[in-house]
Amino acid sequence: MNRLIFNNGGQPVYLDDLRTLQEAAQTQMAILLEGLSGDESVFLFTKASCELVSFDNETLKPTLKIARNIVVKDGILYELPETTVTADSMESTIYIGFKTIEADVRTFEDGQEHACTQRHEAYWSTVKSSPSMVDALNLKTLWALVAPLINNNIATPNYRNINVQWHNGYTGKVDYKDIGDAYRVRINAASNNFEWEKYGTGDDNTAIFSFNDDSFPYSNRTFWADTVLGVGGDTSARESKGSIYNHEGTVHLDPNNIISYPAVCPVRAIFEIPK
């Protein structure tokens, strides 16, 4: 970035100094926008939107009011004012055009006249009258360009192992991770037992495992989840859907899903529990 250094004592000022002052901020903004947008030279701040004002039943042409927006082209910000247009149909393409207006013409000491201000403008149109015009609906938004950069730098939570005591000969792995508004749980377990064993004081003999501690937030809270039961084999034709539930810290198979014996009932599940 170029900057002027100011000193007391009657510092001379030249036109190039004024140019440096003017271009410094614009250059920094262009660099920032380029860093955010990547290879996109033209993009909108927000998604283009419009509303139907009226519809001519004779010409079948709609009149649309297009909302105000901001468009960036080659590092320069243009305001797109709210505009009302008449389109050929509701499917008509809406274009964005760009123009540069020079004004404030002054007479210089050498007798020549020059414009002393320059204004960049953008506008909505239903007609593509210049090759530089772009289709508004095909433009990406600033958020669409920035979101991937943010997501790539957000740490992905890892699965945490859940310490459990297995029942009915089951062994495997149970883990979970915090995904923000829910806990995602994975269960992958299988057994070699050829009969169901009773666990606890009740009549239920469908226990898969019990939580050994309360490190998992729902270890002592009731929850239900769908699961896949491998019925005597690993092929999809031998799989069926079932349910599991947690009761007082022990996860059971729904008795209605019991298939013969544990060895033909491997349990595989991935589910989410809302917080």
Residue pairs with C-beta under 8 A, 6 or more apart in sequence:
1 24
1 27
1 28
2 20
2 23
2 24
3 20
3 24
4 17
4 20
4 21
26 75
26 76
29 75
29 77
30 74
30 75
30 76
31 75
33 72
33 75
33 77
34 75
36 142
36 145
36 146
36 149
37 43
37 72
37 142
37 145
38 145
40 140
40 145
41 73
41 74
42 71
42 72
42 73
42 74
42 134
42 139
43 71
43 72
43 139
43 140
43 141
43 142
43 145
44 69
44 70
44 71
44 72
44 136
44 139
44 140
44 141
44 142
45 69
45 70
45 71
45 72
45 141
45 142
46 69
46 70
46 141
46 142
46 143
47 141
48 66
48 67
48 69
48 94
48 136
48 137
48 139
49 66
49 67
50 64
50 65
50 66
50 67
50 94
51 64
51 65
51 67
52 62
52 63
52 64
52 90
53 62
53 63
53 64
53 65
53 84
54 62
54 63
55 61
55 62
55 63
56 62
56 63
60 89
61 86
61 87
61 88
61 89
62 86
62 87
62 89
62 90
63 84
63 85
63 86
63 87
64 84
64 85
64 86
64 87
64 94
65 82
65 83
65 84
66 80
66 82
66 83
66 84
66 85
66 94
66 124
67 82
68 79
68 80
68 81
68 82
69 80
70 77
70 78
70 79
70 80
71 77
71 78
71 80
71 96
71 122
71 139
72 78
72 142
73 98
73 122
76 120
78 98
78 120
78 121
78 122
79 121
79 122
80 96
80 122
80 123
80 124
81 123
83 123
83 124
85 94
85 124
85 125
85 126
86 126
87 94
87 126
88 126
92 126
93 126
93 128
93 135
93 137
94 124
94 125
94 126
94 135
94 136
94 137
95 124
95 125
95 126
95 127
95 128
95 133
95 134
95 135
95 136
96 122
96 123
96 124
96 125
96 133
96 134
96 136
96 139
97 122
97 123
97 124
97 125
97 129
97 130
97 132
97 133
98 120
98 121
98 122
98 132
98 133
99 120
99 121
99 122
99 123
100 118
100 119
100 120
100 121
101 118
101 119
101 120
101 121
102 115
102 117
102 118
102 119
103 115
103 117
103 118
103 119
104 115
104 116
104 117
105 113
105 114
105 115
105 116
106 113
106 114
106 116
107 113
108 114
124 136
125 133
157 177
157 178
157 179
158 177
159 175
159 176
159 177
159 186
160 175
160 176
160 177
160 215
161 173
161 174
161 175
162 174
162 175
162 176
162 185
162 211
162 215
162 216
162 219
163 211
163 212
163 213
163 215
164 174
164 209
164 210
164 211
164 212
165 209
165 210
165 212
166 172
166 189
166 208
166 209
167 197
167 199
167 207
167 208
167 209
167 210
167 250
168 191
168 193
168 196
168 197
168 199
168 205
168 206
168 207
168 208
168 262
169 191
169 192
169 193
169 197
169 262
169 263
170 189
170 190
170 191
170 208
170 209
170 262
170 267
171 189
171 190
171 191
172 187
172 188
172 189
172 190
172 267
173 186
173 187
173 188
173 189
174 185
174 186
174 187
174 188
174 189
174 209
175 185
175 186
176 183
176 184
176 185
176 186
176 216
177 183
177 184
179 272
181 274
181 275
182 272
182 273
182 274
182 275
183 216
183 217
183 218
183 272
183 273
183 275
184 270
184 271
184 272
185 225
185 269
185 270
185 271
185 272
185 273
186 269
186 270
187 208
187 227
187 244
187 251
187 267
187 268
187 269
187 270
188 267
188 268
189 208
189 209
189 266
189 267
189 268
190 230
190 266
190 267
191 262
191 263
191 265
191 266
192 262
192 263
193 261
193 262
193 263
194 261
194 262
194 263
195 261
195 262
196 205
196 206
196 258
196 261
196 262
197 205
198 204
198 205
199 205
199 207
199 250
200 207
200 250
204 252
204 255
206 252
206 253
206 254
206 255
206 258
207 250
207 251
207 252
208 244
208 251
208 252
208 253
208 267
209 250
209 251
210 249
210 250
210 251
211 219
211 220
211 249
211 250
211 251
213 219
214 220
218 246
218 273
219 246
219 249
220 248
220 249
221 246
222 245
222 246
222 247
223 245
223 246
223 273
224 243
224 244
224 245
224 246
225 243
225 244
225 245
225 269
225 271
225 273
226 241
226 242
226 243
226 269
226 271
227 241
227 242
227 243
227 244
227 267
227 268
227 269
227 271
228 239
228 240
228 241
228 242
228 267
228 268
228 269
229 239
229 240
229 241
229 242
229 253
229 257
229 259
229 265
229 266
229 267
230 238
230 239
230 264
230 265
230 266
230 268
231 238
231 239
231 240
231 259
231 264
231 265
232 238
232 259
232 260
232 264
240 257
240 259
242 253
242 254
242 257
242 267
243 253
243 254
243 256
243 257
244 251
244 252
244 253
244 254
244 267
244 269
245 251
245 252
245 254
246 252
253 265
253 267
258 265
259 265
